[in-house]
Amino acid sequence: MGRRLAVGVLAALLGYAIGGLGGGFLVSVLSSNPHDRSVEAAMTGAFVLGPLGALVGFVSGFLRSRRQA
């Protein structure tokens, strides 16, 4: 169980980084807000898409690290 949890946490960290950076980039490119586009991209990446990426990363890492019988 400890190994699966560790793999899940590492996958969550990787998922947060990918979700935060990728989501921030997409928002900065696709946003129609001319005034504070960079702030919108940073906050969306850090507080919306980053945690979603971490959740997806944890679940997928935890489930994929099953022991082989």
mmCIF file as Biopython writes it, N, C-alpha, C and O atoms, coordinates in Angstrom:
data_model
#
loop_
_atom_site.group_PDB
_atom_site.id
_atom_site.type_symbol
_atom_site.label_atom_id
_atom_site.label_alt_id
_atom_site.label_comp_id
_atom_site.label_asym_id
_atom_site.label_entity_id
_atom_site.label_seq_id
_atom_site.pdbx_PDB_ins_code
_atom_site.Cartn_x
_atom_site.Cartn_y
_atom_site.Cartn_z
_atom_site.occupancy
_atom_site.B_iso_or_equiv
_atom_site.auth_seq_id
_atom_site.auth_asym_id
_atom_site.pdbx_PDB_model_num
ATOM 1   N N  . MET A ? 1  ? 0.822   -1.197  0.000   1.0 0.0 1  A 1 
ATOM 2   C CA . MET A ? 1  ? 0.000   0.000   0.000   1.0 0.0 1  A 1 
ATOM 3   C C  . MET A ? 1  ? 0.858   1.250   0.000   1.0 0.0 1  A 1 
ATOM 4   O O  . MET A ? 1  ? 0.482   2.254   -0.604  1.0 0.0 1  A 1 
ATOM 5   N N  . GLY A ? 2  ? 1.996   1.210   0.661   1.0 0.0 2  A 1 
ATOM 6   C CA . GLY A ? 2  ? 2.866   2.380   0.726   1.0 0.0 2  A 1 
ATOM 7   C C  . GLY A ? 2  ? 3.469   2.739   -0.621  1.0 0.0 2  A 1 
ATOM 8   O O  . GLY A ? 2  ? 3.611   3.913   -0.962  1.0 0.0 2  A 1 
ATOM 9   N N  . ARG A ? 3  ? 3.823   1.708   -1.382  1.0 0.0 3  A 1 
ATOM 10  C CA . ARG A ? 3  ? 4.386   1.959   -2.711  1.0 0.0 3  A 1 
ATOM 11  C C  . ARG A ? 3  ? 3.346   2.575   -3.620  1.0 0.0 3  A 1 
ATOM 12  O O  . ARG A ? 3  ? 3.651   3.504   -4.368  1.0 0.0 3  A 1 
ATOM 13  N N  . ARG A ? 4  ? 2.129   2.078   -3.569  1.0 0.0 4  A 1 
ATOM 14  C CA . ARG A ? 4  ? 1.051   2.627   -4.398  1.0 0.0 4  A 1 
ATOM 15  C C  . ARG A ? 4  ? 0.769   4.076   -4.034  1.0 0.0 4  A 1 
ATOM 16  O O  . ARG A ? 4  ? 0.536   4.904   -4.915  1.0 0.0 4  A 1 
ATOM 17  N N  . LEU A ? 5  ? 0.788   4.386   -2.756  1.0 0.0 5  A 1 
ATOM 18  C CA . LEU A ? 5  ? 0.551   5.763   -2.307  1.0 0.0 5  A 1 
ATOM 19  C C  . LEU A ? 5  ? 1.665   6.686   -2.777  1.0 0.0 5  A 1 
ATOM 20  O O  . LEU A ? 5  ? 1.404   7.810   -3.206  1.0 0.0 5  A 1 
ATOM 21  N N  . ALA A ? 6  ? 2.899   6.219   -2.700  1.0 0.0 6  A 1 
ATOM 22  C CA . ALA A ? 6  ? 4.032   7.031   -3.144  1.0 0.0 6  A 1 
ATOM 23  C C  . ALA A ? 6  ? 3.966   7.299   -4.644  1.0 0.0 6  A 1 
ATOM 24  O O  . ALA A ? 6  ? 4.234   8.415   -5.088  1.0 0.0 6  A 1 
ATOM 25  N N  . VAL A ? 7  ? 3.614   6.289   -5.419  1.0 0.0 7  A 1 
ATOM 26  C CA . VAL A ? 7  ? 3.476   6.472   -6.863  1.0 0.0 7  A 1 
ATOM 27  C C  . VAL A ? 7  ? 2.330   7.436   -7.157  1.0 0.0 7  A 1 
ATOM 28  O O  . VAL A ? 7  ? 2.437   8.269   -8.057  1.0 0.0 7  A 1 
ATOM 29  N N  . GLY A ? 8  ? 1.242   7.329   -6.409  1.0 0.0 8  A 1 
ATOM 30  C CA . GLY A ? 8  ? 0.118   8.241   -6.585  1.0 0.0 8  A 1 
ATOM 31  C C  . GLY A ? 8  ? 0.487   9.678   -6.281  1.0 0.0 8  A 1 
ATOM 32  O O  . GLY A ? 8  ? 0.075   10.589  -7.000  1.0 0.0 8  A 1 
ATOM 33  N N  . VAL A ? 9  ? 1.261   9.896   -5.223  1.0 0.0 9  A 1 
ATOM 34  C CA . VAL A ? 9  ? 1.678   11.254  -4.863  1.0 0.0 9  A 1 
ATOM 35  C C  . VAL A ? 9  ? 2.634   11.823  -5.909  1.0 0.0 9  A 1 
ATOM 36  O O  . VAL A ? 9  ? 2.520   12.992  -6.277  1.0 0.0 9  A 1 
ATOM 37  N N  . LEU A ? 10 ? 3.563   11.019  -6.385  1.0 0.0 10 A 1 
ATOM 38  C CA . LEU A ? 10 ? 4.466   11.494  -7.442  1.0 0.0 10 A 1 
ATOM 39  C C  . LEU A ? 10 ? 3.709   11.813  -8.723  1.0 0.0 10 A 1 
ATOM 40  O O  . LEU A ? 10 ? 4.010   12.800  -9.395  1.0 0.0 10 A 1 
ATOM 41  N N  . ALA A ? 11 ? 2.739   10.994  -9.060  1.0 0.0 11 A 1 
ATOM 42  C CA . ALA A ? 11 ? 1.926   11.263  -10.244 1.0 0.0 11 A 1 
ATOM 43  C C  . ALA A ? 11 ? 1.073   12.516  -10.039 1.0 0.0 11 A 1 
ATOM 44  O O  . ALA A ? 11 ? 0.823   13.254  -10.992 1.0 0.0 11 A 1 
ATOM 45  N N  . ALA A ? 12 ? 0.627   12.759  -8.812  1.0 0.0 12 A 1 
ATOM 46  C CA . ALA A ? 12 ? -0.142  13.966  -8.525  1.0 0.0 12 A 1 
ATOM 47  C C  . ALA A ? 12 ? 0.724   15.212  -8.687  1.0 0.0 12 A 1 
ATOM 48  O O  . ALA A ? 12 ? 0.261   16.219  -9.223  1.0 0.0 12 A 1 
ATOM 49  N N  . LEU A ? 13 ? 1.966   15.157  -8.232  1.0 0.0 13 A 1 
ATOM 50  C CA . LEU A ? 13 ? 2.866   16.300  -8.405  1.0 0.0 13 A 1 
ATOM 51  C C  . LEU A ? 13 ? 3.128   16.583  -9.884  1.0 0.0 13 A 1 
ATOM 52  O O  . LEU A ? 13 ? 3.133   17.734  -10.321 1.0 0.0 13 A 1 
ATOM 53  N N  . LEU A ? 14 ? 3.343   15.525  -10.629 1.0 0.0 14 A 1 
ATOM 54  C CA . LEU A ? 14 ? 3.546   15.689  -12.061 1.0 0.0 14 A 1 
ATOM 55  C C  . LEU A ? 14 ? 2.282   16.202  -12.740 1.0 0.0 14 A 1 
ATOM 56  O O  . LEU A ? 14 ? 2.356   17.064  -13.616 1.0 0.0 14 A 1 
ATOM 57  N N  . GLY A ? 15 ? 1.137   15.686  -12.349 1.0 0.0 15 A 1 
ATOM 58  C CA . GLY A ? 15 ? -0.136  16.141  -12.909 1.0 0.0 15 A 1 
ATOM 59  C C  . GLY A ? 15 ? -0.417  17.593  -12.582 1.0 0.0 15 A 1 
ATOM 60  O O  . GLY A ? 15 ? -0.955  18.320  -13.418 1.0 0.0 15 A 1 
ATOM 61  N N  . TYR A ? 16 ? -0.060  18.037  -11.362 1.0 0.0 16 A 1 
ATOM 62  C CA . TYR A ? 16 ? -0.249  19.440  -10.999 1.0 0.0 16 A 1 
ATOM 63  C C  . TYR A ? 16 ? 0.619   20.349  -11.864 1.0 0.0 16 A 1 
ATOM 64  O O  . TYR A ? 16 ? 0.167   21.392  -12.336 1.0 0.0 16 A 1 
ATOM 65  N N  . ALA A ? 17 ? 1.855   19.945  -12.064 1.0 0.0 17 A 1 
ATOM 66  C CA . ALA A ? 17 ? 2.761   20.766  -12.878 1.0 0.0 17 A 1 
ATOM 67  C C  . ALA A ? 17 ? 2.275   20.849  -14.320 1.0 0.0 17 A 1 
ATOM 68  O O  . ALA A ? 17 ? 2.263   21.928  -14.913 1.0 0.0 17 A 1 
ATOM 69  N N  . ILE A ? 18 ? 1.880   19.728  -14.878 1.0 0.0 18 A 1 
ATOM 70  C CA . ILE A ? 18 ? 1.404   19.721  -16.265 1.0 0.0 18 A 1 
ATOM 71  C C  . ILE A ? 18 ? 0.092   20.500  -16.378 1.0 0.0 18 A 1 
ATOM 72  O O  . ILE A ? 18 ? -0.074  21.304  -17.296 1.0 0.0 18 A 1 
ATOM 73  N N  . GLY A ? 19 ? -0.830  20.268  -15.460 1.0 0.0 19 A 1 
ATOM 74  C CA . GLY A ? 19 ? -2.117  20.974  -15.501 1.0 0.0 19 A 1 
ATOM 75  C C  . GLY A ? 19 ? -1.967  22.465  -15.280 1.0 0.0 19 A 1 
ATOM 76  O O  . GLY A ? 19 ? -2.607  23.265  -15.963 1.0 0.0 19 A 1 
ATOM 77  N N  . GLY A ? 20 ? -1.129  22.842  -14.334 1.0 0.0 20 A 1 
ATOM 78  C CA . GLY A ? 20 ? -0.946  24.264  -14.047 1.0 0.0 20 A 1 
ATOM 79  C C  . GLY A ? 20 ? -0.257  25.011  -15.166 1.0 0.0 20 A 1 
ATOM 80  O O  . GLY A ? 20 ? -0.721  26.071  -15.586 1.0 0.0 20 A 1 
ATOM 81  N N  . LEU A ? 21 ? 0.840   24.473  -15.650 1.0 0.0 21 A 1 
ATOM 82  C CA . LEU A ? 21 ? 1.580   25.150  -16.719 1.0 0.0 21 A 1 
ATOM 83  C C  . LEU A ? 21 ? 0.825   25.097  -18.043 1.0 0.0 21 A 1 
ATOM 84  O O  . LEU A ? 21 ? 0.712   26.105  -18.739 1.0 0.0 21 A 1 
ATOM 85  N N  . GLY A ? 22 ? 0.316   23.934  -18.383 1.0 0.0 22 A 1 
ATOM 86  C CA . GLY A ? 22 ? -0.431  23.802  -19.639 1.0 0.0 22 A 1 
ATOM 87  C C  . GLY A ? 22 ? -1.717  24.601  -19.628 1.0 0.0 22 A 1 
ATOM 88  O O  . GLY A ? 22 ? -2.060  25.245  -20.620 1.0 0.0 22 A 1 
ATOM 89  N N  . GLY A ? 23 ? -2.431  24.564  -18.515 1.0 0.0 23 A 1 
ATOM 90  C CA . GLY A ? 23 ? -3.669  25.330  -18.409 1.0 0.0 23 A 1 
ATOM 91  C C  . GLY A ? 23 ? -3.420  26.825  -18.420 1.0 0.0 23 A 1 
ATOM 92  O O  . GLY A ? 23 ? -4.172  27.577  -19.039 1.0 0.0 23 A 1 
ATOM 93  N N  . GLY A ? 24 ? -2.373  27.260  -17.742 1.0 0.0 24 A 1 
ATOM 94  C CA . GLY A ? 24 ? -2.028  28.679  -17.770 1.0 0.0 24 A 1 
ATOM 95  C C  . GLY A ? 24 ? -1.663  29.147  -19.158 1.0 0.0 24 A 1 
ATOM 96  O O  . GLY A ? 24 ? -2.030  30.247  -19.569 1.0 0.0 24 A 1 
ATOM 97  N N  . PHE A ? 25 ? -0.940  28.308  -19.883 1.0 0.0 25 A 1 
ATOM 98  C CA . PHE A ? 25 ? -0.583  28.650  -21.261 1.0 0.0 25 A 1 
ATOM 99  C C  . PHE A ? 25 ? -1.827  28.734  -22.141 1.0 0.0 25 A 1 
ATOM 100 O O  . PHE A ? 25 ? -1.976  29.677  -22.919 1.0 0.0 25 A 1 
ATOM 101 N N  . LEU A ? 26 ? -2.707  27.764  -22.022 1.0 0.0 26 A 1 
ATOM 102 C CA . LEU A ? 26 ? -3.915  27.780  -22.840 1.0 0.0 26 A 1 
ATOM 103 C C  . LEU A ? 26 ? -4.801  28.985  -22.536 1.0 0.0 26 A 1 
ATOM 104 O O  . LEU A ? 26 ? -5.353  29.598  -23.449 1.0 0.0 26 A 1 
ATOM 105 N N  . VAL A ? 27 ? -4.937  29.323  -21.265 1.0 0.0 27 A 1 
ATOM 106 C CA . VAL A ? 27 ? -5.748  30.485  -20.913 1.0 0.0 27 A 1 
ATOM 107 C C  . VAL A ? 27 ? -5.108  31.758  -21.438 1.0 0.0 27 A 1 
ATOM 108 O O  . VAL A ? 27 ? -5.811  32.641  -21.928 1.0 0.0 27 A 1 
ATOM 109 N N  . SER A ? 28 ? -3.799  31.869  -21.347 1.0 0.0 28 A 1 
ATOM 110 C CA . SER A ? 28 ? -3.149  33.089  -21.838 1.0 0.0 28 A 1 
ATOM 111 C C  . SER A ? 28 ? -3.271  33.218  -23.348 1.0 0.0 28 A 1 
ATOM 112 O O  . SER A ? 28 ? -3.318  34.334  -23.864 1.0 0.0 28 A 1 
ATOM 113 N N  . VAL A ? 29 ? -3.322  32.115  -24.061 1.0 0.0 29 A 1 
ATOM 114 C CA . VAL A ? 29 ? -3.457  32.162  -25.522 1.0 0.0 29 A 1 
ATOM 115 C C  . VAL A ? 29 ? -4.907  32.386  -25.943 1.0 0.0 29 A 1 
ATOM 116 O O  . VAL A ? 29 ? -5.169  33.131  -26.887 1.0 0.0 29 A 1 
ATOM 117 N N  . LEU A ? 30 ? -5.841  31.755  -25.258 1.0 0.0 30 A 1 
ATOM 118 C CA . LEU A ? 30 ? -7.238  31.766  -25.688 1.0 0.0 30 A 1 
ATOM 119 C C  . LEU A ? 30 ? -8.108  32.820  -25.009 1.0 0.0 30 A 1 
ATOM 120 O O  . LEU A ? 30 ? -9.258  32.997  -25.410 1.0 0.0 30 A 1 
ATOM 121 N N  . SER A ? 31 ? -7.610  33.517  -24.010 1.0 0.0 31 A 1 
ATOM 122 C CA . SER A ? 31 ? -8.425  34.470  -23.276 1.0 0.0 31 A 1 
ATOM 123 C C  . SER A ? 31 ? -8.697  35.724  -24.106 1.0 0.0 31 A 1 
ATOM 124 O O  . SER A ? 31 ? -7.827  36.213  -24.826 1.0 0.0 31 A 1 
ATOM 125 N N  . SER A ? 32 ? -9.909  36.224  -23.989 1.0 0.0 32 A 1 
ATOM 126 C CA . SER A ? 32 ? -10.267 37.461  -24.668 1.0 0.0 32 A 1 
ATOM 127 C C  . SER A ? 32 ? -10.177 38.666  -23.740 1.0 0.0 32 A 1 
ATOM 128 O O  . SER A ? 32 ? -10.539 39.776  -24.131 1.0 0.0 32 A 1 
ATOM 129 N N  . ASN A ? 33 ? -9.703  38.463  -22.529 1.0 0.0 33 A 1 
ATOM 130 C CA . ASN A ? 33 ? -9.583  39.543  -21.552 1.0 0.0 33 A 1 
ATOM 131 C C  . ASN A ? 33 ? -8.304  40.332  -21.819 1.0 0.0 33 A 1 
ATOM 132 O O  . ASN A ? 33 ? -7.215  39.792  -21.625 1.0 0.0 33 A 1 
ATOM 133 N N  . PRO A ? 34 ? -8.393  41.588  -22.255 1.0 0.0 34 A 1 
ATOM 134 C CA . PRO A ? 34 ? -7.182  42.345  -22.593 1.0 0.0 34 A 1 
ATOM 135 C C  . PRO A ? 34 ? -6.492  42.986  -21.394 1.0 0.0 34 A 1 
ATOM 136 O O  . PRO A ? 34 ? -5.337  43.393  -21.516 1.0 0.0 34 A 1 
ATOM 137 N N  . HIS A ? 35 ? -7.141  43.091  -20.256 1.0 0.0 35 A 1 
ATOM 138 C CA . HIS A ? 35 ? -6.606  43.873  -19.149 1.0 0.0 35 A 1 
ATOM 139 C C  . HIS A ? 35 ? -5.650  43.102  -18.260 1.0 0.0 35 A 1 
ATOM 140 O O  . HIS A ? 35 ? -4.544  43.574  -17.994 1.0 0.0 35 A 1 
ATOM 141 N N  . ASP A ? 36 ? -6.038  41.955  -17.805 1.0 0.0 36 A 1 
ATOM 142 C CA . ASP A ? 36 ? -5.188  41.190  -16.879 1.0 0.0 36 A 1 
ATOM 143 C C  . ASP A ? 36 ? -5.108  39.722  -17.289 1.0 0.0 36 A 1 
ATOM 144 O O  . ASP A ? 36 ? -5.385  38.825  -16.492 1.0 0.0 36 A 1 
ATOM 145 N N  . ARG A ? 37 ? -4.736  39.500  -18.510 1.0 0.0 37 A 1 
ATOM 146 C CA . ARG A ? 37 ? -4.659  38.138  -19.058 1.0 0.0 37 A 1 
ATOM 147 C C  . ARG A ? 37 ? -3.656  37.285  -18.294 1.0 0.0 37 A 1 
ATOM 148 O O  . ARG A ? 37 ? -3.907  36.106  -18.045 1.0 0.0 37 A 1 
ATOM 149 N N  . SER A ? 38 ? -2.526  37.868  -17.920 1.0 0.0 38 A 1 
ATOM 150 C CA . SER A ? 38 ? -1.500  37.078  -17.231 1.0 0.0 38 A 1 
ATOM 151 C C  . SER A ? 38 ? -1.963  36.651  -15.837 1.0 0.0 38 A 1 
ATOM 152 O O  . SER A ? 38 ? -1.663  35.542  -15.394 1.0 0.0 38 A 1 
ATOM 153 N N  . VAL A ? 39 ? -2.689  37.526  -15.152 1.0 0.0 39 A 1 
ATOM 154 C CA . VAL A ? 39 ? -3.204  37.167  -13.825 1.0 0.0 39 A 1 
ATOM 155 C C  . VAL A ? 39 ? -4.271  36.091  -13.952 1.0 0.0 39 A 1 
ATOM 156 O O  . VAL A ? 39 ? -4.309  35.146  -13.164 1.0 0.0 39 A 1 
ATOM 157 N N  . GLU A ? 40 ? -5.132  36.237  -14.942 1.0 0.0 40 A 1 
ATOM 158 C CA . GLU A ? 40 ? -6.161  35.228  -15.181 1.0 0.0 40 A 1 
ATOM 159 C C  . GLU A ? 40 ? -5.532  33.867  -15.480 1.0 0.0 40 A 1 
ATOM 160 O O  . GLU A ? 40 ? -5.991  32.844  -14.970 1.0 0.0 40 A 1 
ATOM 161 N N  . ALA A ? 41 ? -4.498  33.855  -16.293 1.0 0.0 41 A 1 
ATOM 162 C CA . ALA A ? 41 ? -3.831  32.600  -16.639 1.0 0.0 41 A 1 
ATOM 163 C C  . ALA A ? 41 ? -3.156  31.978  -15.423 1.0 0.0 41 A 1 
ATOM 164 O O  . ALA A ? 41 ? -3.243  30.768  -15.216 1.0 0.0 41 A 1 
ATOM 165 N N  . ALA A ? 42 ? -2.489  32.792  -14.623 1.0 0.0 42 A 1 
ATOM 166 C CA . ALA A ? 42 ? -1.800  32.267  -13.444 1.0 0.0 42 A 1 
ATOM 167 C C  . ALA A ? 42 ? -2.778  31.711  -12.419 1.0 0.0 42 A 1 
ATOM 168 O O  . ALA A ? 42 ? -2.548  30.630  -11.875 1.0 0.0 42 A 1 
ATOM 169 N N  . MET A ? 43 ? -3.851  32.419  -12.147 1.0 0.0 43 A 1 
ATOM 170 C CA . MET A ? 43 ? -4.809  31.969  -11.142 1.0 0.0 43 A 1 
ATOM 171 C C  . MET A ? 43 ? -5.581  30.738  -11.618 1.0 0.0 43 A 1 
ATOM 172 O O  . MET A ? 43 ? -5.841  29.831  -10.828 1.0 0.0 43 A 1 
ATOM 173 N N  . THR A ? 44 ? -5.945  30.699  -12.883 1.0 0.0 44 A 1 
ATOM 174 C CA . THR A ? 44 ? -6.651  29.527  -13.399 1.0 0.0 44 A 1 
ATOM 175 C C  . THR A ? 44 ? -5.745  28.304  -13.380 1.0 0.0 44 A 1 
ATOM 176 O O  . THR A ? 44 ? -6.181  27.211  -13.019 1.0 0.0 44 A 1 
ATOM 177 N N  . GLY A ? 45 ? -4.492  28.485  -13.765 1.0 0.0 45 A 1 
ATOM 178 C CA . GLY A ? 45 ? -3.558  27.370  -13.744 1.0 0.0 45 A 1 
ATOM 179 C C  . GLY A ? 45 ? -3.279  26.865  -12.341 1.0 0.0 45 A 1 
ATOM 180 O O  . GLY A ? 45 ? -3.229  25.658  -12.107 1.0 0.0 45 A 1 
ATOM 181 N N  . ALA A ? 46 ? -3.098  27.793  -11.406 1.0 0.0 46 A 1 
ATOM 182 C CA . ALA A ? 46 ? -2.725  27.404  -10.044 1.0 0.0 46 A 1 
ATOM 183 C C  . ALA A ? 46 ? -3.887  26.856  -9.221  1.0 0.0 46 A 1 
ATOM 184 O O  . ALA A ? 46 ? -3.698  25.952  -8.408  1.0 0.0 46 A 1 
ATOM 185 N N  . PHE A ? 47 ? -5.093  27.402  -9.428  1.0 0.0 47 A 1 
ATOM 186 C CA . PHE A ? 47 ? -6.196  27.054  -8.528  1.0 0.0 47 A 1 
ATOM 187 C C  . PHE A ? 47 ? -7.313  26.240  -9.168  1.0 0.0 47 A 1 
ATOM 188 O O  . PHE A ? 47 ? -8.212  25.782  -8.462  1.0 0.0 47 A 1 
ATOM 189 N N  . VAL A ? 48 ? -7.282  26.047  -10.489 1.0 0.0 48 A 1 
ATOM 190 C CA . VAL A ? 48 ? -8.328  25.246  -11.132 1.0 0.0 48 A 1 
ATOM 191 C C  . VAL A ? 48 ? -7.718  24.056  -11.862 1.0 0.0 48 A 1 
ATOM 192 O O  . VAL A ? 48 ? -7.965  22.906  -11.500 1.0 0.0 48 A 1 
ATOM 193 N N  . LEU A ? 49 ? -6.932  24.331  -12.876 1.0 0.0 49 A 1 
ATOM 194 C CA . LEU A ? 49 ? -6.431  23.250  -13.723 1.0 0.0 49 A 1 
ATOM 195 C C  . LEU A ? 49 ? -5.289  22.478  -13.081 1.0 0.0 49 A 1 
ATOM 196 O O  . LEU A ? 49 ? -5.132  21.286  -13.348 1.0 0.0 49 A 1 
ATOM 197 N N  . GLY A ? 50 ? -4.491  23.121  -12.245 1.0 0.0 50 A 1 
ATOM 198 C CA . GLY A ? 50 ? -3.438  22.411  -11.524 1.0 0.0 50 A 1 
ATOM 199 C C  . GLY A ? 50 ? -3.993  21.363  -10.576 1.0 0.0 50 A 1 
ATOM 200 O O  . GLY A ? 50 ? -3.573  20.207  -10.636 1.0 0.0 50 A 1 
ATOM 201 N N  . PRO A ? 51 ? -4.937  21.734  -9.690  1.0 0.0 51 A 1 
ATOM 202 C CA . PRO A ? 51 ? -5.523  20.719  -8.814  1.0 0.0 51 A 1 
ATOM 203 C C  . PRO A ? 51 ? -6.283  19.615  -9.552  1.0 0.0 51 A 1 
ATOM 204 O O  . PRO A ? 51 ? -6.272  18.460  -9.127  1.0 0.0 51 A 1 
ATOM 205 N N  . LEU A ? 52 ? -6.944  19.974  -10.660 1.0 0.0 52 A 1 
ATOM 206 C CA . LEU A ? 52 ? -7.602  18.931  -11.449 1.0 0.0 52 A 1 
ATOM 207 C C  . LEU A ? 52 ? -6.577  17.966  -12.031 1.0 0.0 52 A 1 
ATOM 208 O O  . LEU A ? 52 ? -6.797  16.755  -12.035 1.0 0.0 52 A 1 
ATOM 209 N N  . GLY A ? 53 ? -5.464  18.490  -12.519 1.0 0.0 53 A 1 
ATOM 210 C CA . GLY A ? 53 ? -4.398  17.638  -13.023 1.0 0.0 53 A 1 
ATOM 211 C C  . GLY A ? 53 ? -3.804  16.768  -11.928 1.0 0.0 53 A 1 
ATOM 212 O O  . GLY A ? 53 ? -3.460  15.611  -12.169 1.0 0.0 53 A 1 
ATOM 213 N N  . ALA A ? 54 ? -3.682  17.319  -10.726 1.0 0.0 54 A 1 
ATOM 214 C CA . ALA A ? 54 ? -3.164  16.541  -9.603  1.0 0.0 54 A 1 
ATOM 215 C C  . ALA A ? 54 ? -4.111  15.409  -9.231  1.0 0.0 54 A 1 
ATOM 216 O O  . ALA A ? 54 ? -3.669  14.298  -8.938  1.0 0.0 54 A 1 
ATOM 217 N N  . LEU A ? 55 ? -5.399  15.684  -9.243  1.0 0.0 55 A 1 
ATOM 218 C CA . LEU A ? 55 ? -6.381  14.651  -8.924  1.0 0.0 55 A 1 
ATOM 219 C C  . LEU A ? 55 ? -6.350  13.525  -9.954  1.0 0.0 55 A 1 
ATOM 220 O O  . LEU A ? 55 ? -6.344  12.347  -9.598  1.0 0.0 55 A 1 
ATOM 221 N N  . VAL A ? 56 ? -6.332  13.893  -11.216 1.0 0.0 56 A 1 
ATOM 222 C CA . VAL A ? 56 ? -6.264  12.883  -12.277 1.0 0.0 56 A 1 
ATOM 223 C C  . VAL A ? 56 ? -4.951  12.106  -12.188 1.0 0.0 56 A 1 
ATOM 224 O O  . VAL A ? 56 ? -4.934  10.887  -12.361 1.0 0.0 56 A 1 
ATOM 225 N N  . GLY A ? 57 ? -3.852  12.816  -11.918 1.0 0.0 57 A 1 
ATOM 226 C CA . GLY A ? 57 ? -2.561  12.151  -11.800 1.0 0.0 57 A 1 
ATOM 227 C C  . GLY A ? 57 ? -2.506  11.186  -10.632 1.0 0.0 57 A 1 
ATOM 228 O O  . GLY A ? 57 ? -1.968  10.087  -10.764 1.0 0.0 57 A 1 
ATOM 229 N N  . PHE A ? 58 ? -3.056  11.580  -9.485  1.0 0.0 58 A 1 
ATOM 230 C CA . PHE A ? 58 ? -3.035  10.697  -8.329  1.0 0.0 58 A 1 
ATOM 231 C C  . PHE A ? 58 ? -3.845  9.438   -8.583  1.0 0.0 58 A 1 
ATOM 232 O O  . PHE A ? 58 ? -3.379  8.329   -8.322  1.0 0.0 58 A 1 
ATOM 233 N N  . VAL A ? 59 ? -5.048  9.610   -9.088  1.0 0.0 59 A 1 
ATOM 234 C CA . VAL A ? 59 ? -5.910  8.438   -9.313  1.0 0.0 59 A 1 
ATOM 235 C C  . VAL A ? 59 ? -5.277  7.503   -10.338 1.0 0.0 59 A 1 
ATOM 236 O O  . VAL A ? 59 ? -5.240  6.290   -10.131 1.0 0.0 59 A 1 
ATOM 237 N N  . SER A ? 60 ? -4.783  8.054   -11.433 1.0 0.0 60 A 1 
ATOM 238 C CA . SER A ? 60 ? -4.194  7.185   -12.455 1.0 0.0 60 A 1 
ATOM 239 C C  . SER A ? 60 ? -2.908  6.529   -11.956 1.0 0.0 60 A 1 
ATOM 240 O O  . SER A ? 60 ? -2.675  5.353   -12.235 1.0 0.0 60 A 1 
ATOM 241 N N  . GLY A ? 61 ? -2.072  7.260   -11.227 1.0 0.0 61 A 1 
ATOM 242 C CA . GLY A ? 61 ? -0.852  6.666   -10.685 1.0 0.0 61 A 1 
ATOM 243 C C  . GLY A ? 61 ? -1.139  5.601   -9.647  1.0 0.0 61 A 1 
ATOM 244 O O  . GLY A ? 61 ? -0.478  4.563   -9.624  1.0 0.0 61 A 1 
ATOM 245 N N  . PHE A ? 62 ? -2.120  5.845   -8.784  1.0 0.0 62 A 1 
ATOM 246 C CA . PHE A ? 62 ? -2.483  4.888   -7.750  1.0 0.0 62 A 1 
ATOM 247 C C  . PHE A ? 62 ? -3.049  3.612   -8.362  1.0 0.0 62 A 1 
ATOM 248 O O  . PHE A ? 62 ? -2.706  2.511   -7.931  1.0 0.0 62 A 1 
ATOM 249 N N  . LEU A ? 63 ? -3.906  3.755   -9.357  1.0 0.0 63 A 1 
ATOM 250 C CA . LEU A ? 63 ? -4.533  2.582   -9.954  1.0 0.0 63 A 1 
ATOM 251 C C  . LEU A ? 63 ? -3.585  1.809   -10.854 1.0 0.0 63 A 1 
ATOM 252 O O  . LEU A ? 63 ? -3.690  0.586   -10.948 1.0 0.0 63 A 1 
ATOM 253 N N  . ARG A ? 64 ? -2.670  2.487   -11.511 1.0 0.0 64 A 1 
ATOM 254 C CA . ARG A ? 64 ? -1.750  1.798   -12.427 1.0 0.0 64 A 1 
ATOM 255 C C  . ARG A ? 64 ? -0.596  1.103   -11.712 1.0 0.0 64 A 1 
ATOM 256 O O  . ARG A ? 64 ? 0.108   0.298   -12.322 1.0 0.0 64 A 1 
ATOM 257 N N  . SER A ? 65 ? -0.394  1.396   -10.444 1.0 0.0 65 A 1 
ATOM 258 C CA . SER A ? 65 ? 0.739   0.798   -9.726  1.0 0.0 65 A 1 
ATOM 259 C C  . SER A ? 65 ? 0.329   -0.432  -8.923  1.0 0.0 65 A 1 
ATOM 260 O O  . SER A ? 65 ? 0.920   -0.714  -7.880  1.0 0.0 65 A 1 
ATOM 261 N N  . ARG A ? 66 ? -0.649  -1.146  -9.384  1.0 0.0 66 A 1 
ATOM 262 C CA . ARG A ? 66 ? -1.057  -2.373  -8.701  1.0 0.0 66 A 1 
ATOM 263 C C  . ARG A ? 66 ? 0.039   -3.423  -8.778  1.0 0.0 66 A 1 
ATOM 264 O O  . ARG A ? 66 ? 0.812   -3.477  -9.734  1.0 0.0 66 A 1 
ATOM 265 N N  . ARG A ? 67 ? 0.083   -4.228  -7.777  1.0 0.0 67 A 1 
ATOM 266 C CA . ARG A ? 67 ? 1.060   -5.324  -7.769  1.0 0.0 67 A 1 
ATOM 267 C C  . ARG A ? 67 ? 0.580   -6.430  -8.686  1.0 0.0 67 A 1 
ATOM 268 O O  . ARG A ? 67 ? -0.612  -6.728  -8.772  1.0 0.0 67 A 1 
ATOM 269 N N  . GLN A ? 68 ? 1.531   -7.021  -9.361  1.0 0.0 68 A 1 
ATOM 270 C CA . GLN A ? 68 ? 1.205   -8.146  -10.242 1.0 0.0 68 A 1 
ATOM 271 C C  . GLN A ? 68 ? 1.151   -9.423  -9.408  1.0 0.0 68 A 1 
ATOM 272 O O  . GLN A ? 68 ? 2.044   -9.676  -8.600  1.0 0.0 68 A 1 
ATOM 273 N N  . ALA A ? 69 ? 0.119   -10.215 -9.598  1.0 0.0 69 A 1 
ATOM 274 C CA . ALA A ? 69 ? -0.063  -11.434 -8.804  1.0 0.0 69 A 1 
ATOM 275 C C  . ALA A ? 69 ? 0.849   -12.542 -9.288  1.0 0.0 69 A 1 
ATOM 276 O O  . ALA A ? 69 ? 0.832   -13.642 -8.736  1.0 0.0 69 A 1 
#
